[in-house]
Amino acid sequence: MLDPQRFITDRLRAIDASGIRRVFDLAANLKAPVNLSIGQPDFDVPEPIQQAAINAISAGYNKYTVTQGLAKLLDKVRDRLGDEFPAWRAGFDDGSLGCLITSGVSGGLMLALLTCVGPGDEVLVPDPYFVMYKHLVTLSGATPVMVDTYPDFQVTTERVAPMITDRTKMLLFNSPSNPTGVTASEATCRELTDLCHRRSVLLLTDEIYDEFFFGQGTTRGGRDGRCPSPASYSTDALLLRGFSKTYAMTGWRLGCAAGPKPIIDELTKLQQYSFVCAPSMAQAGGLVAMDQDMSDHVAHYHAKRDHLVQRLAGHYELATPQGAFYAFPKVPGQLNMTGTQFVERAIERNLLIIPGNVFSERDTHVRISYACDDAMLDKGLDILVELASG
């Protein structure tokens, strides 16, 4: 009998299984857990989006699209980005910028890393980081270089600049952030784009949570209250956005990438030989999704954020989340335990949360998702307050 281990590459051996999966294994026997672990909106896909996809399926729209994505959806994405960033509209018009519909933002991340970095390159990864970043960089053959952002989780030029070497190829930037919910200021976005331009570093800005923003924001293109973005200051950035979080379309696998056309062309070529295209019926839904007003849902999540911060105040050290739907509190020092140990204690109380070391080189914090119904959130916060007292 063949030894299956012989056929597993060093590339895959260098990637750990998801720490989130390990938490779920620990919690496998829980009955009706209080689940503050999942980064998935608690509302359903709006009905007009569902109907658009159903209509597309019923009309036989079940075949491949072109690799780039539906022309109407591409036009709509370009128009939306052009409204926000006038320089980008000019770039789309003159052909210096390109756009691609991707199979989720995760698909866009994989395409971007496999296209732009490889063995011998370094990729700057602010710590804490989205769980995929470190492992996708490793999969690409490049080396992840961690940029420590504790305790406020701000990705500043003062923290990034000393980490740049002659091998640095890319900075992964995520605002609003998963797992912290922290967002970057306009000044930070401007300073980072200037730094990356001076040092010839590609800034990849992952803006999957851009609509879930609770700060004052910017007035890009006349649209008040939007989350600050490096794309306001540079057409050299590689911008990733998606439909999964804003419209609760997590299972539909739909996103977009935009940036310098030579890079987008190569992403498109790689998508042709990997994902082929984003799901056709999801693209039909995405076309309708972009016309939906999600402000009521965003306001509800803003209220959830405020409630969470108020309940945890005095019990946990917490950088106030300004976007997304996560909080990243520090385990109280008097408990004298790691994030992993704290999560094990929480599971004993029927509460599911994620240890910080899933998203970080440290194990001092935990990630809470408040993308759940209000009743479950309150149950979870009650348990967290009780756990903080020992």
N, C-alpha and C positions, 0 to 999 in steps of 0.2 A: 504493500500500500504506500502511495506517495505521502511524503511529509508535507502537509499544507504550509507549515511555517517556512519552508524553503522558498516559497513563492511570494512571500510578503516582502516588499521592498524596504530598504532603510528609510526611504522618504516617509512611508506610513508609520514605521516604528518610532519615528521622531515626533509623532503627533499623539497626544494623550486623548483618551476617550473623554467625552464631555463630563465635567464635574457636575453639571446639572443632572445628567443621567445617573450619576452615583447617588445624588440626593434622592432621586426618585426611587432608586433601588432600596435605599434605607427606609423610605416611606411606603414601600409596596403594600404593607399590611394595614395601613391606616384606613379607617372607615370615615368617609365624608370629611377629609382633612380641610382645615382652614388654609386655603391655598393663596399665598401671596408670593408665588414664585414665577408665575407665567407672564411673560411680556406680550400679552395678547389682549386687545380691547374687549371689554365685556359687552359691547353692543354688537349687533349683527350688521352685515353688509347692507347699506341702504337699499330699499326695494327697487328704485329705478336702476341701480347697478345690477342687481340680481336679474331683473327682467331683461336688461340688455344682453346679458350673457345667455339667458334661456332662449331669447329670440334668435340669437346667433346660432346656437346649437340646433334649434328647430329648423332654421333656414339652411342647414347643411354646412354651416361655417365651422367645420371640424378638421380642416386640413392645415398644412403648414402655411404660415405667412412668409413673406420675404424675411430674410434674416434680420434686416434693420428694424422691422416692425411695420405695422400698418401706417400708410402714408398720412392718413387723417390724424392718427394719434401722435405721430412724430411732429406734424405741423402744430398740433395743439400744445405739445410740450415745448417746442421752440418758441411759440408765441408767449406761453406763460413765463418762460425764463427771460425772454426779451422784455416783457413788461417789468420784471423785477430788476433786471440788469441791462440797461440800455446798451452797454458796450457789447454784450453778448448778442443782442439783436443784430448789431452791425456785423459781428463775426459770423453769424449764421448767414446773413445776406451776402457777405463777400467770400464765403466758403472757407474761411480760416478755422471755423468751429464746426463740429459735427455732433450728431445725436444718435443714440441707439436705444431701442427698447430691449430691456434685459429680462432674464428669468429671475426676477427678484433682485433686491440690492445685494444679497449674498452672491447671486450669480455674477452681478457686476463687479463685486470685489474680487472674485476668483479670476475673472477675465482680466481685470486691471493688473493684478499682481503677476499673473503668468505672462502678461504682455510686457510689463514695464520693468520688472526686476528679475534677477537670477543669481546664480552662484557668484560669490564675491561682493555682491551688493549688500548694503545695509538699509533697513527700513526703520524709521523712528516710530515707535509705538507709545503714545502717552499711557502711563499706568496710573489708574485702572483703565481697562480697555474692553471693548466688545469681545466676547469670548472667541470669535472666529479669527480675529486679527493675527494674533501670535502664530496660530497654527497654519493659516493660509500663507503667511510669509515663509514659514518653514517649508511648506509644501512647494513653494515657488523655487526653493533652493537658496533664497536670500537669508540674511541674518536679522532677526528682530532685535532692535536696540531699545531698551525701555527708557522712557523719560519719566522720572518720578514727579508726580504732581500733587502728592500729599502735602498738607491736609485739606487744601481748598479745592483741589482738582482742576485748577486753571492751567491751560496749556499756554504758557507765556514764552516770549522770545528769550527771556532770561534763563528759562529751563531748557529750551530746545537748542539754542545756539551752541552751548558747550558740547553737545552730543553730536554735532555735525562733523563728519570727517570727509576725506576725499573719496570714500566709498559710499557715502550716503546718497541714496537715489530718490527716496520718497519719505514724506511725512503723512501718516494716517491721522486724520483729524475728524472728530465726531462731536457735533454740537447741534441740538441737545444730546447729552451723552447717555449711553447705556454702558455702565450701570449707575452712574451717579445722578443723572438728571441735571447736571451743571451745564450752563451754556456760556459761550464766549462772548465778550463784549465787542462792539464795533472796533474799538481801538486794538484789541487783541487780534481780530481778524485782519485788520489792515497791517499791523506790525508783522504778523506771521507771513502774509503774502509778500511783503517787502523782503523779509529775511530769506524766504525760499527762492525768490527771484535772484537775489544777490548771490546766493550760494548754489544756484542751479539744482535745486531740489524740487521734485514734483510734489505739489500739495494735493492729496486726494481728500476731498471733503465729503464725508458720509452724512447726509442730511435726511435720513429716513424719518426722523421725528420732527421735521421742520414746522409742521402745523401745530404740534403740541408745545407751544411756547407761552410762558406766563409772565414774561418780563415786559419792559417798555419797547424793546426792539428798535426797528429801523423804519424808515419811510421809503424804502427802495421802490422806485417806479410808482410812487403814490400809494402803495399798499401798506397801510399803517400796521404796526404791531407784529411784523414778521421777525423771525429770529435772525440775528446778524449772521452774515455768511462771507467767507473769503471771496466768493464769486463777485461780491460788490466791488472788489479792488483788483481783480486779476482775471483775465481770460486765459491764463496759463494753467489754472487749476483744473483738476478732473473732478467733476461734480456727479455724485450719485444720489438719486432720490427714488422714492418708491410709493406704492399704493397700499402696502400691507397694513401699516399702522393707522394712517389717516382714515382709511375707509374700512378697516377691519378685514381686509382682504388677504390675511396672512397665508391662507392655503392656495391662493390664486397664482402666486409667484409672478409678480409683475413689478418691474422697476424701470429706471432709465439711467443712462449715462450720457454726459455731455462734456465737451472739452475740446482741446486742440484736435483738428480733423485728422492729422496723421496718426494720432493715438487711437481715436475712435475707429478709424478704418481698420487698424490692427485688432481691436477688440471685436469688431464685426467679423473679421476673418476667423478669429478663434471661436466666436459663438457659432459660426457656420459649421465648425468641426467638433462642436461639443453640445451645447444646448439646442442648436439648430435655430430655434426662435422661441420667443415667449409664447405661452399658450394662446391660441387664436381667440377662444371665447373670452379669456381674461382680458385680452386687448380690447375687445368690443365693449366689455364692461368698463375698462379704464377710460375709454373715450367719454362715457357718460359720467363716470366718477368725477372727472375734473370740473363738472358743472355743479356738483353738489355743495351745499353750504354745510360745513361740519362745525360751525362756530358754537352751536349749543353743546355738542359733545366736548369740545375743547374747554368750554366754560365749566362744564361738569367736572372734568378732570382737574381743572384749576382749583375748584372747590375741594376736591379730594386731597389735592396737595396741601392746601391750607389746613385742612382738618388733620392730616397726618403730622404736619410740622407742629401744630399746636399740641397734639396728644403726646408727642415724643419729647417735647421741650422739657428740659430739666432731668430727663432720664438718659438721653443719648447725645453724644457729640455728633452733629449733623450739618453738613454743608447743604444749605437750603436748595432743593431742586428748583430749577427755573424752567424746566421743560421735560419732555418725554413723560413717562409715568413710573419712574423709579426713585427710590431713596437709598442712600448708601451710608447708614449710620455705623459708627464705631462701637464695637462691643465695650460695654462699661468696664473701666479698668478694675473696679473693685471685684469683678467676677473672676478675674485672673484666668481667662480662658481665651482660646483662639476663636476665630470666626467659625471654623469647622466644629469645634466643641460646642459653641453656642447653638449652631444649627441642630446638632444632635440633641441638645437639651430642648430646643423648640419642637422637634419632631416628637419627643416624648409627650409634649403638650398638644399634639395633633396639629401643629402649625408647620407649614412648608415655606421656607425661605431659602436663599442660596448663600453659601459661604463666599466671602470676598476673594478667596484665593482662586476661584474659578475665573475671575476677571483681573487678577493682579498677582504680582510676585509676593505680595504680603497676604497675611491671613489674620487681619485685625478688624475687618468690617464684615457686614452682611448686606446683601441686596434684597430690598423689599420692592415688590411690584404692587402698585395700587390700581392696576387695571383689572379690577374685580368689582362686584356689586358692593354697594355701601354697607350692607349688613355684614358681609364677610370681612370687609376692611375693618370695621369696628371690632369684630371678634378677634382678628389678628392683632390689632393695636392693644386690646385689653391684655392679650397674652404677652405681648412684647413689654408692656409696662410692668407686668408682674415679674417677668424674667429679669428685668433690670434691677429689681430690688433683691434678687437672689432667692 
